[in-house]
Amino acid sequence: MTYYDAGNYDVAVIGAGHAGIEAALAAARLGLRTLCFTINLDAVGNMPCNPSIGGTGKGPLVREIDALGGEMDRAVDRADRRRYQAVMKQTLEEQENLWVKQAEVTEILARDGAVCGLRTAYGAQYQVRAVVVASGTYLGGRTIVGEVTRDSGPDGLAAAGPLADSLRRLGLSLRRFKTGTP
C-alpha cells in the first residue's frame, strides 16, 4: 500500500472509550497537538462492557480521575448512558489542540526503539512523538456467543487485529482478559 503524509502531531491516542478520552483530553490540555482515533465516531464514549459509572468497582476510579482533572465524573453527572456518549464526543470535538479521527490504526511505526508515527487502514501516515494505546477490548478482540467464537469488538464493531499484530512486531506481548460482557 502507498501511504500519504497526513500531518505531524505530538501525541496519538488510539481508542475513544473511557481511557482514550481521558488520555486525549489530558494531552491536549497540556498544549500538545493531539489526535484521538476511533474506529467509529458513533462509538466515542460507548460503554459496552460496563455501563455503570458508580458502585464499588468503578466508583473509586472515577473519583481519582476527577481529582486529577478528568472529564468522566463531570459528564456522568449530566447524562445517562446514551447522552454520556454525546457529551463526551462534544467535549473532545471542542477541546483546543485535539483532533478526533475516524480511522482504524493498523500500524505503529518506530525508529531506533522510539515511536515515530502510525498508519491507518486507508493509507494515512501520521508523524507522532508518542502513542497511547487505549483500545479496550477491541485489540485482538473476540466475541463468544454460545459455541461460536468470532474476531470482533464490542457491539459488532471490528476487532483491532492489525494493530495487535503491529504491537507484537514491536516486541510487546499481548494477553487476553475475558470480560464476560452480557
N, C-alpha and C positions, 0 to 999 in steps of 0.2 A: 504494500500500500504506500502511496505517496502522501506525505504529511505536509501540512501548511502551517506556517507560523501564526499562532493565534494570540500572541502577546506575552508580555513579561509581568509577573506578579511576585509578591513576596511569599505568600502562603496559599496553598491549595488545600481545601478541606473536601474530602470525599465522603459524601453522605450528609443528608439534611434531616436526620432524626434528632433525638434529644441531644446526643453528644456532639454531632456535627454542627447543629445550630449554635450551641454554646461556644464551641471552638471557633467557628467563623466570626461570631459577634465579638468574642474576646480579641481575636487578632485584628479585626477591623477597627475596634475601639482603641487599640494601641497605635493606630495610624498606619498599619501595614496594608498594602494593596492585597486584598484577599478575594479568592474565588471559592465559591461553595458549589460543589457538583451534586446533582441528584439525578437518578435515572428518570424520574418523572416529577415535574413541578407540582402536580396534584398530590404527590406523596410527601411534600415537605411537612414535617411535624406530625406525620402519621404515627399512631401508637398501636400497631397490630399485636404486639406481644403482651402488653400490659397497659391498658388504657387508664389505670388508676394512678394518680399522682400522689395521693396521700397514703396513709397507712404505715405499718411498721417497716415494710420493705423499702419503698421509695421515698417516703416522707422525710426521714433524716437527711437523705442525699439531696433532696430538693432544698431543704433549709441551708445546707452547706453551699449549694450553688448560689442561692440567694445572698448569702453572706459574702460571697466572692464577687458579687455584682452581676450574676447571671440573670437570664430572662425567664426561665421556666416558671418560677414562683409567681412572678408578676402576671404572666399570660394566663396561667391556670385560674387565677383569681377572677379573671374577666370572662372565662369561656368554658363551655363543655367540650367534649372530645372533638367534634367536627369544627366548631368555631375556633378551638385552640389551633387547629391546623392553619386556618385563615389568618389568625392573629400572628402566628409565628412566621408565616410566609411574608406577610406585610412588613413585619419587623425587619426581616432580612432584606427585603427589597428597598426599604427606606434608609438602611444603615449606610452612612458615608464610608467609603473605601471598600465596599463589599459588592461583588457581582455574583448573582446566582445563575448558574448554567444548567440546563437540562442536557445531560450527556452521560454516557457510560464511559468512565475512565477504565481503560484496558491495560495501561502500562505505566509504571513509574520509572523514570529514567534516572540513572546515577552515573557520575563520573568521578573516578578516584575515591570511591567509597562515600560520596556525598550526593544527596538528591539534587538534581538539576532541572527536572522537568517531568511532564507527563503527557500521555497521548490518549485520545478518545477513539471510540469505535468508528467515528465518521471522519477521521483524518486530521483533527486539530491537534497541534502540538504546542503546549504552553511551557514557557521557561519559568521555573519557580525556585525559590531558595529553600522551601520546606513544604512537606506534605503531612497532613494529619489524616489518617485513615479512620473514619468513624462510620464504617459500612454496616454496622449492626449484624443482623442475621442474614444479610444478602451475600456476604463474602463466602463463596463456595456453597451457597445455600441449598438446602434440600427440604422438601416438604414430604411428610409421611401421612398418608390418609389410608387407614386400614392396612392392607398388604401392599399398597402402591407407594413407591418412593420415586420422586422426580426432582431434577435440578430446578429449583425455583426459589424465589424470595417470598416474603410475606405478601398476602393479598394478591397472589397470582402474578406479581411483578418478576422480572427476570433476576436470576441469581448472578452474582458478580464473579463468574468463573474465570474470565481472562485476567482480572485484577488479582485473583488468588494465585494464578499461575505466575504472574509477574512478581509478586511478593516472594514466592518460592525461589524464582530465578535470582532474586537479590539476596538469597541466603536466609530468609526468615522462615521459621517453622510455623505451621498453622495447625490448630487443634479445633475440634468441633465441640460445641456445647449445645446439647438438646434443650430447647426452651419449653417444650410441652404446651405450646400455644393452642388454645381450643379453637 
